[in-house]
Amino acid sequence: MIPLSSYLSIVLIAVLFSYTSSAVYSTTTHEHNFLQCLYTHSHNSTSISTLVFTKTNSSYSSILQFSTQNLRFATNKTPKPLVIITPQEVSHIQTIIACSRNHGLQVRIRSGGHDFEGRSYVSEVPFVIIDLTYFREIKIDVENRSAWVQSGATMGEVYYKISRKSRNLGFPGGVCPTIGVGGHISGGGYGTVVRKFGLAADNVIDAQIIDVKGRLLDREAMGEDLFWAIRGGGGASFGVIISWKIKLVQVPSIVTVFNVPKTLEQNLTKLVHKWQYVASKIDENMYIGVILQRVNSKLNSKSTTVQALFQSLFLGGIEKLIPLMQEKFPELGLVREDCIEMSWIESVLNLYGFPKGESHEVLLNRTQASKDIFKVKSDFVKVPIPEIGLQGIWPMFYEDGAKDAFMYLFPYGGIMDSISESEIPFPHRYGNLYQILYSAHWHKVEKMKFNWIRKLYSYMEPFVSKSPRGAYINYRDLDIGVNNINGYTSYKQASVWGVKYFKNNFKRLAKVKTRVDPLNFFRNEQSIPSHFTKRGK
């Protein structure tokens, strides 16, 4: 006679085997049916077959990893797509959407792979990746100061192509050259000339999107509500954005940059405190950011200290910059020797940290020099943090978790103060002195790093925006709330994270979502929810 405990073990194993076998069968069936649909409905099944990568394909891993920018999502435990497709034509994407809908697969849309929580290439349910690597055409129209840019291009490629056409045109995008255009613009996108020209998304004048029905729509065809939503509301909630028509901005032939480091021993606390009163109020042609991090002490090689790197771009020459700084921020002690005059495109390389004399062609490199594991968070500051509040930050930078971590303080003001909160979904405008990026980095998964950045974030709560505590969608942070992985997510549940990113604009985003994608096909852990009720109700 079999003992009861043994019998129960046998039953449990049988149940688990049955469940596992069903899951594998279901996944395999999903993949088979999807591929059959894809090949059947493609006008040239031979050509698309060369763009389709399954797990049995020898190039699958290299294609997946190429644009995986956060190695936190490159482990064996990370869920992998059933299929990766690198479409070359609009019809390919239309077919992928139709077949994914018909066979119950989610899609992830990847342009540069810089989603900080990996949501452009990771899902907990069966999914496929639409990788826009081949959608990177850039057409510059110097006469009309505009450009059509496909979503798979990187910001570095955009800057490079603009610079080849004109020394006096630029675009107000981000500093990192490997960021994909699609994700960057659809989340807002800010850079060193944001105080002069606004966000990247503020400078979009048309777009092309493929919606859930497979229709290719431009601004006129999609309507102003959807055009509003994709400029800062996260485009992946509404469809596959193919391209953007952007407005190019006028930049002077000569700009000036400086990078001035100051440590705790050099009056760092008082300098950062004063910076809070200056950076958002100074001439809009001026950007002064601050990067806070732990560094080795120059006074004692065996010890460390906290450093603030004051980093600046001025749209003009040294002759105008020095008097401006002497008037507005004399405490920094800026001198001519700290400043370098250069072209705008050279400033792009300089402020990202490329070595002096680096060829402009480095901007065409779609991969970063090095990758690591990281976690980020964000905040907005409306009232200057008192000195005692700043002093409470510094000890945390001496903790083990702070190794390779930093805080980036990015000033707003200028034109950002004059743009309405509801102009586009990005709401963080008038009254915001600066934005904070918290970033912790490591090479092995360490709980200590997560604990450190969350501790710092918790400490900062009294000093940052409230009701809601603001956050930036392009610095995605799943800690602030998520949708249900499977099934329906209510507007109320999604609002937990949604109002932090979008404030009152979240309501309008949900209305647009309900109209254009009522059954919530385009979804992820922080996608805009549809008001459409649960099926059957």
Salt bridges, closest charged atoms under 4 A:
GLU89 OE1 - HIS43 NE2 3.43
GLU89 OE1 - HIS92 NE2 3.92
ASP115 OD2 - ARG476 NE 2.83
GLU117 OE1 - ARG72 NH2 3.21
GLU117 OE2 - LYS375 NZ 2.54
ASP131 OD2 - ARG110 NH2 2.86
GLU157 OE2 - ARG136 NH2 3.22
GLU157 OE1 - ARG366 NH1 3.12
ASP202 OD1 - ARG429 NH2 2.85
ASP211 OD2 - ARG215 NH2 2.65
GLU224 OE2 - ARG219 NE 2.88
ASP225 OD1 - ARG508 NH2 2.90
GLU284 OE2 - LYS196 NZ 3.66
GLU319 OE2 - ARG336 NH1 2.87
GLU327 OE2 - LYS328 NZ 3.66
GLU331 OE2 - LYS274 NZ 2.79
ASP372 OD2 - HIS441 ND1 2.97
ASP379 OD2 - ARG469 NH2 2.72
GLU387 OE2 - LYS270 NZ 3.31
GLU387 OE2 - HIS273 ND1 3.92
GLU399 OE2 - LYS455 NZ 2.65
ASP404 OD2 - LYS403 NZ 3.34
GLU421 OE2 - LYS503 NZ 2.99
ASP477 OD1 - LYS375 NZ 2.76
ASP477 OD2 - LYS377 NZ 2.67
ASP479 OD2 - LYS375 NZ 3.75
ASP479 OD2 - LYS377 NZ 2.87
ASP479 OD2 - ARG454 NE 2.90
ASP517 OD2 - LYS513 NZ 2.71
GLU525 OE1 - ARG108 NH2 3.65
GLU525 OE2 - ARG119 NH1 3.00
